Amino acid sequence: MRIGPFSFIREHTFIGRGTRIGDHAQLMGDLSIGEDCRLHSNVHISKGTTVGNRVFIGPGFIPTNVRYPLSKNTKMEGCIIMDDAKIGANVTLLPGVVVGEGALVGSGSVVTKNVPAYAIVVGNPARVIGDARKLEAYQ
Protein backbone atom coordinates (compact mmCIF):
# COMPACT_ATOMS: atom_id res chain seq x y z
CA MET A 1 0.00 0.00 0.00
CA ARG A 2 1.17 3.53 -0.77
CA ILE A 3 -0.43 6.68 0.61
CA GLY A 4 0.73 10.03 -0.80
CA PRO A 5 1.77 13.02 1.29
CA PHE A 6 -0.83 15.33 2.82
CA SER A 7 -3.55 12.69 2.61
CA PHE A 8 -6.16 12.58 5.38
CA ILE A 9 -7.67 9.27 6.50
CA ARG A 10 -10.42 9.22 9.14
CA GLU A 11 -11.34 6.41 11.52
CA HIS A 12 -13.10 3.23 10.43
CA THR A 13 -11.54 3.28 6.97
CA PHE A 14 -10.60 -0.08 5.45
CA ILE A 15 -7.98 -0.03 2.70
CA GLY A 16 -7.23 -3.29 0.89
CA ARG A 17 -3.83 -4.74 0.10
CA GLY A 18 -2.00 -3.26 -2.89
CA THR A 19 -4.11 -0.10 -3.05
CA ARG A 20 -2.31 3.14 -3.91
CA ILE A 21 -3.62 6.54 -2.83
CA GLY A 22 -2.26 9.78 -4.28
CA ASP A 23 -1.37 13.08 -2.65
CA HIS A 24 -3.95 15.25 -0.87
CA ALA A 25 -6.59 12.50 -0.75
CA GLN A 26 -9.39 12.79 1.81
CA LEU A 27 -10.91 9.54 3.07
CA MET A 28 -13.69 10.60 5.43
CA GLY A 29 -14.11 7.39 7.46
CA ASP A 30 -16.74 4.68 7.71
CA LEU A 31 -15.80 3.50 4.23
CA SER A 32 -14.15 0.60 2.47
CA ILE A 33 -11.67 0.49 -0.41
CA GLY A 34 -10.84 -2.87 -1.96
CA GLU A 35 -7.57 -4.43 -3.07
CA ASP A 36 -5.29 -3.23 -5.88
CA CYS A 37 -7.15 0.07 -6.38
CA ARG A 38 -5.57 3.28 -7.68
CA LEU A 39 -6.90 6.56 -6.29
CA HIS A 40 -5.20 9.58 -7.85
CA SER A 41 -4.38 12.84 -6.10
CA ASN A 42 -7.07 15.18 -4.77
CA VAL A 43 -9.67 12.44 -4.40
CA HIS A 44 -12.37 12.89 -1.75
CA ILE A 45 -14.15 9.73 -0.59
CA SER A 46 -17.25 10.50 1.51
CA LYS A 47 -18.46 8.53 4.52
CA GLY A 48 -20.41 5.42 3.68
CA THR A 49 -18.74 4.87 0.29
CA THR A 50 -17.75 1.37 -0.78
CA VAL A 51 -15.07 0.87 -3.46
CA GLY A 52 -14.56 -2.62 -4.89
CA ASN A 53 -11.33 -4.29 -6.03
CA ARG A 54 -9.09 -3.09 -8.90
CA VAL A 55 -10.95 0.23 -9.21
CA PHE A 56 -9.25 3.21 -10.87
CA ILE A 57 -10.31 6.69 -9.74
CA GLY A 58 -8.95 9.82 -11.43
CA PRO A 59 -8.06 13.10 -9.69
CA GLY A 60 -10.79 15.38 -8.40
CA PHE A 61 -13.36 12.61 -7.77
CA ILE A 62 -16.19 13.25 -5.28
CA PRO A 63 -18.93 10.79 -4.28
CA THR A 64 -21.55 12.76 -2.36
CA ASN A 65 -23.55 11.17 0.42
CA VAL A 66 -26.32 13.55 1.54
CA ARG A 67 -29.17 14.41 -0.83
CA TYR A 68 -30.69 17.25 1.28
CA PRO A 69 -27.88 18.66 3.45
CA LEU A 70 -29.94 21.19 5.42
CA SER A 71 -32.96 18.94 6.02
CA LYS A 72 -33.84 17.99 9.60
CA ASN A 73 -34.27 14.42 8.33
CA THR A 74 -30.86 14.15 6.70
CA LYS A 75 -30.05 10.58 5.68
CA MET A 76 -26.59 9.49 4.55
CA GLU A 77 -26.59 7.49 1.29
CA GLY A 78 -23.14 6.16 0.46
CA CYS A 79 -22.14 5.39 -3.11
CA ILE A 80 -20.96 1.96 -4.25
CA ILE A 81 -18.31 1.42 -6.90
CA MET A 82 -18.14 -2.20 -8.02
CA ASP A 83 -15.02 -4.20 -8.97
CA ASP A 84 -12.96 -3.15 -12.01
CA ALA A 85 -14.78 0.17 -12.54
CA LYS A 86 -12.79 3.07 -14.01
CA ILE A 87 -13.66 6.64 -13.12
CA GLY A 88 -12.16 9.64 -14.92
CA ALA A 89 -10.99 12.97 -13.52
CA ASN A 90 -13.40 15.42 -11.87
CA VAL A 91 -16.35 13.03 -11.65
CA THR A 92 -19.16 13.59 -9.14
CA LEU A 93 -21.50 10.83 -7.98
CA LEU A 94 -24.79 11.84 -6.38
CA PRO A 95 -25.85 10.12 -3.13
CA GLY A 96 -26.62 6.41 -3.31
CA VAL A 97 -25.38 5.89 -6.87
CA VAL A 98 -24.01 2.45 -7.76
CA VAL A 99 -21.34 2.23 -10.47
CA GLY A 100 -21.53 -1.29 -11.93
CA GLU A 101 -18.76 -3.79 -12.38
CA GLY A 102 -16.32 -2.86 -15.16
CA ALA A 103 -18.13 0.41 -15.91
CA LEU A 104 -16.26 3.41 -17.32
CA VAL A 105 -17.25 6.92 -16.21
CA GLY A 106 -15.88 9.69 -18.44
CA SER A 107 -14.04 12.70 -17.03
CA GLY A 108 -16.21 15.59 -15.85
CA SER A 109 -19.36 13.49 -15.62
CA VAL A 110 -22.05 14.07 -13.01
CA VAL A 111 -23.63 10.70 -12.29
CA THR A 112 -27.23 11.02 -11.09
CA LYS A 113 -28.41 7.42 -11.62
CA ASN A 114 -26.97 3.93 -11.23
CA VAL A 115 -24.50 2.91 -13.93
CA PRO A 116 -25.02 -0.58 -15.39
CA ALA A 117 -22.16 -3.08 -15.42
CA TYR A 118 -19.68 -2.43 -18.26
CA ALA A 119 -21.49 0.72 -19.39
CA ILE A 120 -19.57 3.75 -20.64
CA VAL A 121 -21.21 6.92 -19.30
CA VAL A 122 -20.37 10.57 -19.97
CA GLY A 123 -21.86 14.02 -19.48
CA ASN A 124 -23.98 16.03 -17.09
CA PRO A 125 -26.15 14.23 -16.31
CA ALA A 126 -24.18 11.14 -17.29
CA ARG A 127 -25.77 8.95 -19.95
CA VAL A 128 -24.80 5.58 -21.40
CA ILE A 129 -22.94 5.84 -24.73
CA GLY A 130 -21.43 2.38 -25.08
CA ASP A 131 -20.09 -0.86 -23.66
CA ALA A 132 -16.60 -0.93 -22.10
CA ARG A 133 -16.14 -4.57 -23.16
CA LYS A 134 -16.07 -3.40 -26.78
CA LEU A 135 -13.20 -0.95 -26.25
CA GLU A 136 -10.01 -2.18 -27.87
CA ALA A 137 -7.93 -0.66 -25.05
CA TYR A 138 -9.52 -3.06 -22.54
CA GLN A 139 -9.29 -6.27 -24.59
Salt bridges, closest charged atoms under 4 A:
GLU11 OE2 - ARG10 NH2 2.86
ASP23 OD1 - ARG2 NH2 3.96
ASP30 OD2 - LYS47 NZ 3.43
GLU35 OE1 - ARG17 NH2 3.32
GLU77 OE2 - ARG67 NE 3.15
ASP83 OD2 - ARG54 NH2 3.91
ASP84 OD1 - ARG54 NE 2.73
ASP131 OD2 - ARG133 NH2 2.80
